[in-house]
Amino acid sequence: MDNIERIKANAALVVDTFAKNNDVELDYDENSVEWLDGYIERNRENWDEEMSERLSSVLGSFLGECIRRNFGGEWMVTENGLGIAFDGGNVAFPFNKIRKHMQNGSDDSIAGFYRTIPVIFN
């Protein structure tokens, strides 16, 4: 399985897992990103470093797929890691943003990040 297939599988895992375990219906949209933002905020203090790193990979896949599906761009490997590349050389890094939100809380909100994508990159 290549990186892109793994990302898409991880994003689908997020949708399926939260539907099954939390009775939450996630889609690849702004409302789902806002719900995930709240989930991270409610739980981030309970996760150790290892759990945060594992979750950042899976949750970052979901965030990235939300960005890609709604604002365009394509997954690309860059010198700074995997990101969503847009025209003009702009790249959004959803995995990094998830990690920052887990570390810094709402000051690094993924929902705020998501809402700025069309303003900054399109």
C-alpha positions, 0 to 999 in steps of 0.5 A: 500500500502506498502513502496515498492509499494508506492516507485514504484508508486512515481517513475512512478508518476515522469515519468508521471508528467514530460512527461505531464507537461514538455514534458520530456521523462524520463526513469530509466537511467543515462540520466534521473538522469542527467536531474533530477539533472538539474531540482533540480538545476534550481528550488531548490531555489524556494522551501520552506522547506515543498515543498522540503520535499514532493519532496524529497520523490517522487524524491528519489523514482525515483532516488532509482528505477533508482539505483535498476533497473540498479545496482541491490540491493533491497529496505530495511528499515534500522536504517537510513531509506529506502535505496537500499541494496547491497551485503556486507552490503552496502546501498545507501540512495536516499532520503537523497541524494535528500535532500542534493542536494536540500540543498547544490546544485551541491556540492551534485549532485545526478548525481555524486552520481548515477555515483559512485554507480557501483564503490563503491557498485558493 
